[in-house]
Amino acid sequence: MHAPNRTKRYAIAALVVVAFIGLLWQRARAGRQTASGARPLPLVQVTTPGVLDLQRRLLLTADILPIQQADLMARVPGYLDAIYVDRGDRVRAGQVLAQLSQPELEHQLQQAQANYGLAKVTFERTQDLFAKELIAKQNLDDARNKYEVAKRTLEVQQTYVEYTRIVAPFDGYVTKRYVDPGALITQGGGAASGNAIVTVMDLSRVKVLVNVPERDISSVHLGDTVSLTADAYPDRLFQGQVTKFAPALDPSTRTLLVEVHVLNEDLVLKPGMFARLTLVLERRTHALAVPSEALMVNELGSFLYAVGTAEDGVPTVQRVAVRTGVEDAGQVEILAGLGPSDRIVRIGKELVRDGSRVRLAEDTPPGVRATER
């Protein structure tokens, strides 16, 4: 007799549970609707395109090099008798910088001078005798040949003696001194071999060698102006010119080696400094431009959000595809898809999509919250 009562109680409990779950669901739905209705529209900042002069620039880095540099070495071996310059000294072309001692060359020069003098006198006497028809022409030819050989030998020995003097090849500055008087100097071998005596650099101008990518070489021309900065002078801008470039690309990097010369009259640019160069590849005057932060790019292309007004007066945004050009200093040139009077979303574009209703930052009074309808 208790079974029917128990069944009734179970049925009542089940109804109560179902009713409770339904109540909770209704309250949750109502809460979502309330929250949805109170959610503010996205707040965006808008702007209009500007008409600007833009430049397409290429930023490159490279080392600063002297316009001329020479590691001066001896052409003949000997002991360093004297050195007349040190690091930092200014030198002139043809100035004697050091002198080698080579006694054997002096002896050979004296011998060559004596042989030349004897050969010259003999030749002159032979000419007189031949003019008087007292000797055969063969004797004259032999005397002339010995005279010419003696003359050439003397010239060679004089050249060797001149090689004992180390002379500046151009105006410049001594940047390195490798040896002191008394050192044994061997012939040639390069600076790396330890045979260099001094290094001279022409610093009146400096050069920078930069590698321009293949896609940009058509925009680089002789005489183009180049801006240059160095870390040592962050607030100073130097101007240079493109003076030459290679006739072929480097096949390993697909770049063109371009040489830029920069005047350095005050000698502030030092070889070995790190330079940052800006080449202007293209100039656009009176270009329609928008801030770079307003532009969005994906695999389909570039687009902006243009601001319009809905029928109820609430601003809306429409996605507009655009074609872009030069980008310069945070501005992007718009070639097609936008008019000069169009308003676009500058900040907040990540919060909207095509057709979204928005609040405009300049149009929304402080403390007023718009709601989506």
C-alpha positions in Angstrom: 0.0 0.0 0.0 3.0 2.3 0.3 4.1 1.8 -3.3 1.6 4.3 -4.8 2.6 7.0 -2.3 6.3 6.5 -3.1 5.6 6.8 -6.8 3.7 10.0 -6.3 6.5 11.5 -4.3 9.0 10.7 -7.0 6.9 12.3 -9.6 6.5 15.5 -7.6 10.2 15.7 -7.0 10.9 15.3 -10.7 8.5 18.1 -11.5 10.2 20.4 -8.9 13.6 19.7 -10.4 12.4 20.4 -14.0 10.7 23.6 -12.9 13.9 24.7 -11.1 16.1 24.0 -14.1 13.7 25.9 -16.3 13.7 28.9 -14.0 17.5 28.9 -14.0 17.5 28.8 -17.8 15.1 31.6 -18.1 17.1 33.7 -15.7 20.4 33.0 -17.6 18.7 33.9 -20.9 17.4 37.1 -19.5 20.8 38.0 -18.1 22.4 37.4 -21.5 19.8 39.6 -23.2 20.3 42.3 -20.7 24.0 42.2 -21.0 23.7 42.2 -24.8 21.4 45.1 -24.8 23.7 47.1 -22.5 27.0 46.3 -24.3 28.5 49.5 -25.7 29.3 49.9 -29.3 33.1 49.8 -30.3 34.8 53.1 -29.8 37.0 54.1 -32.7 39.1 57.1 -33.7 38.7 58.3 -37.2 40.7 60.5 -39.6 40.7 61.7 -43.2 43.3 61.2 -45.8 46.0 63.9 -46.2 47.8 65.2 -49.3 51.5 64.8 -48.7 54.9 64.6 -50.4 56.2 61.1 -49.9 59.5 59.3 -50.6 60.3 55.7 -51.0 63.5 55.1 -49.1 66.0 52.3 -48.9 67.8 51.9 -45.6 71.2 50.2 -45.7 74.2 49.7 -43.4 77.9 49.5 -44.1 81.3 50.5 -42.8 83.0 53.8 -43.5 86.2 53.5 -45.5 88.9 56.0 -46.5 88.7 57.3 -50.1 92.4 56.2 -50.5 94.6 54.0 -48.3 98.1 52.7 -48.7 100.3 50.4 -46.6 103.8 51.6 -47.4 106.5 49.0 -47.7 110.1 48.9 -48.9 110.8 47.9 -52.5 114.3 46.9 -51.4 115.5 45.3 -48.2 117.5 47.2 -45.6 117.7 48.6 -42.1 115.4 51.4 -41.2 117.8 54.3 -40.7 115.1 57.0 -39.8 111.4 57.5 -39.7 110.1 61.0 -39.8 106.4 60.6 -39.0 104.1 59.1 -36.4 100.4 58.3 -36.0 98.1 61.3 -36.7 100.7 63.3 -38.7 99.5 65.0 -41.8 101.6 64.3 -44.9 101.8 65.6 -48.4 102.3 63.7 -51.7 106.0 63.1 -52.3 107.0 63.7 -48.7 109.8 61.4 -47.5 108.4 59.5 -44.5 111.3 57.1 -43.8 114.8 56.3 -45.0 116.4 52.8 -45.3 120.1 52.1 -45.0 121.5 49.8 -47.8 125.3 50.2 -48.1 125.5 47.7 -50.9 123.2 49.7 -53.1 125.4 52.8 -52.6 128.4 50.8 -53.6 126.7 49.5 -56.7 125.5 53.1 -57.6 129.1 54.4 -57.4 130.3 51.6 -59.6 127.6 52.2 -62.1 128.5 55.9 -62.2 132.1 55.1 -62.9 131.2 52.7 -65.7 128.9 55.2 -67.2 131.5 57.9 -67.1 134.1 55.7 -68.8 131.7 54.4 -71.4 130.6 58.0 -72.2 134.2 59.3 -72.7 135.0 56.2 -74.8 132.0 56.7 -77.0 132.8 60.4 -77.6 136.4 59.6 -78.5 135.2 56.8 -80.9 132.9 59.3 -82.6 135.8 61.7 -83.3 138.0 58.9 -84.7 135.1 57.6 -86.8 134.5 61.2 -88.1 138.2 61.3 -89.2 137.8 57.8 -90.8 140.4 56.4 -88.6 138.3 53.4 -87.3 135.7 51.2 -88.7 131.9 51.7 -88.1 131.9 48.4 -86.0 134.1 50.1 -83.4 131.7 53.0 -83.2 128.7 50.6 -82.8 130.5 48.7 -80.0 131.3 51.9 -78.2 127.7 53.2 -78.5 126.3 49.9 -77.2 128.5 49.9 -74.2 127.6 53.5 -73.5 123.9 52.8 -73.7 124.2 49.7 -71.4 126.2 51.7 -68.9 123.5 54.5 -69.0 120.6 52.1 -68.4 122.6 50.3 -65.6 123.2 53.7 -63.9 119.4 54.6 -64.1 118.5 51.2 -62.6 120.9 51.7 -59.7 119.6 55.2 -59.1 116.1 53.9 -59.0 117.1 51.2 -56.4 118.7 53.9 -54.2 115.5 56.0 -54.5 113.6 52.9 -53.3 115.4 53.3 -49.9 113.2 56.4 -49.3 109.6 55.8 -48.3 107.5 58.5 -49.9 103.8 59.5 -49.4 101.8 58.6 -52.5 99.1 61.2 -51.8 98.0 63.8 -49.3 96.6 62.3 -46.1 97.3 61.2 -42.5 99.4 58.5 -41.0 97.0 56.2 -39.3 99.5 53.4 -38.3 103.2 53.1 -37.7 104.6 49.6 -37.5 108.4 49.9 -37.0 111.1 52.0 -35.3 114.6 52.9 -36.5 117.0 50.0 -36.6 114.4 47.4 -37.6 115.3 45.1 -40.5 112.9 45.7 -43.4 112.4 43.0 -45.9 111.1 43.6 -49.4 107.3 43.7 -50.0 104.9 41.1 -48.7 102.0 43.3 -47.6 101.0 44.7 -44.2 99.9 41.2 -43.0 103.5 40.0 -43.4 104.9 42.5 -41.0 106.9 44.4 -43.7 104.8 47.5 -43.7 106.3 50.7 -42.4 103.3 53.1 -42.1 99.7 53.3 -43.3 98.5 56.5 -45.0 94.9 57.3 -45.5 93.3 60.2 -47.4 90.4 61.3 -45.2 89.3 64.4 -47.1 86.5 62.2 -48.3 85.2 58.8 -47.2 83.4 56.1 -49.1 80.8 53.7 -48.2 80.2 50.5 -50.2 76.6 49.2 -50.0 74.8 46.3 -51.6 71.5 47.3 -53.2 68.9 44.5 -53.7 68.1 43.5 -57.3 64.5 44.8 -57.1 65.8 48.4 -56.4 68.7 48.8 -58.7 66.7 50.5 -61.5 66.0 53.3 -59.0 69.7 54.0 -58.3 71.6 56.5 -60.5 75.0 58.2 -60.6 74.8 61.5 -58.7 71.9 60.5 -56.5 72.0 62.1 -53.1 72.4 59.9 -50.1 71.8 60.7 -46.4 74.2 59.1 -43.9 74.3 58.9 -40.1 76.8 57.5 -37.7 76.4 56.3 -34.1 79.1 58.7 -32.9 77.0 61.7 -34.2 73.3 60.7 -33.8 72.1 64.2 -34.2 74.1 65.0 -37.4 73.1 64.1 -40.9 75.8 63.8 -43.6 75.1 64.1 -47.3 76.9 62.0 -50.0 76.5 61.0 -53.6 76.4 57.8 -55.6 79.7 57.9 -57.6 79.9 54.5 -59.1 78.5 51.0 -59.1 79.5 47.6 -60.4 78.5 46.6 -63.9 77.2 43.3 -62.7 75.3 41.8 -59.7 76.9 39.5 -57.1 75.4 36.2 -58.1 75.6 34.9 -54.5 73.5 37.7 -53.0 71.7 39.1 -56.1 72.8 42.6 -55.0 74.6 45.5 -56.8 77.7 47.0 -55.1 77.2 50.8 -55.0 79.9 53.3 -53.9 78.9 56.5 -52.1 81.4 59.3 -51.5 80.9 61.8 -48.6 82.9 65.0 -48.0 84.8 64.9 -44.7 86.4 68.3 -44.4 86.2 68.4 -40.6 87.5 64.8 -40.4 84.7 63.7 -38.1 83.9 60.6 -40.1 86.5 58.0 -39.2 87.3 54.8 -41.2 85.9 51.9 -39.4 82.7 53.7 -38.2 79.4 52.0 -38.8 77.2 54.0 -41.2 73.4 54.0 -41.8 72.5 55.2 -45.3 69.2 56.3 -46.7 68.8 56.2 -50.5 65.7 58.0 -51.9 64.4 55.7 -54.7 61.2 57.4 -55.6 59.5 60.7 -54.8 55.7 61.3 -54.9 54.3 64.8 -54.6 50.8 65.7 -53.6 50.0 62.0 -52.8 46.8 61.0 -51.1 48.0 59.3 -47.9 46.6 57.7 -44.7 48.3 56.7 -41.5 50.0 53.2 -41.7 48.1 52.2 -38.5 44.8 52.5 -40.3 45.7 50.0 -43.0 45.0 46.3 -42.7 46.6 43.7 -45.0 45.9 40.0 -45.5 46.3 37.5 -48.3 43.5 39.2 -50.3 45.1 42.6 -50.3 44.9 45.9 -48.4 41.8 47.4 -47.0 40.5 50.2 -44.7 37.3 50.7 -42.8 35.4 53.7 -44.1 32.9 55.4 -41.8 29.3 56.1 -43.0 26.0 56.8 -41.3 23.1 54.4 -40.9 19.4 55.4 -41.3 19.0 55.9 -37.6 22.0 58.2 -37.5 24.4 55.8 -35.9 27.8 55.6 -37.6 28.7 52.4 -39.4 31.9 51.1 -41.0 32.3 49.5 -44.4 35.3 47.5 -45.5 37.0 49.2 -48.5 39.7 47.6 -50.6 42.5 50.0 -51.6 45.6 49.9 -53.7 48.7 51.3 -52.0 51.9 52.9 -53.2 54.8 54.5 -51.3 55.1 54.2 -47.5 57.0 56.9 -45.8 57.3 58.0 -42.1 54.1 56.3 -41.0 52.1 57.3 -44.0 50.9 55.1 -46.9 50.0 56.4 -50.3 46.5 55.4 -51.5 46.4 55.0 -55.3 42.8 53.8 -55.6 39.7 52.9 -53.5 39.5 56.1 -51.3 38.6 59.7 -51.8 40.2 62.7 -50.1 37.0 63.5 -48.1 36.3 59.9 -46.8 36.6 59.3 -43.1 38.4 56.1 -42.1 39.0 54.3 -38.8 42.5 55.0 -37.6 42.4 53.4 -34.1 40.1 50.5 -33.1 40.0 48.7 -36.5 40.6 45.4 -34.7 37.2 45.8 -32.9 35.0 46.1 -35.9 34.0 44.2 -39.0 32.2 45.1 -42.2 28.9 46.7 -41.3 29.6 47.3 -37.6 27.9 50.1 -35.8 30.5 52.2 -33.9 31.0 55.2 -31.7 33.3 57.9 -32.9 35.8 59.2 -30.3 35.5 62.8 -31.3 31.7 62.6 -31.4 31.1 60.9 -28.1 30.8 63.2 -25.1 32.6 62.1 -22.0 30.5 59.7 -19.8 28.0 58.8 -22.6 27.7 55.1 -23.4 26.0 54.2 -26.7 24.3 50.9 -27.0 23.8 48.6 -29.9 20.3 48.4 -31.3 
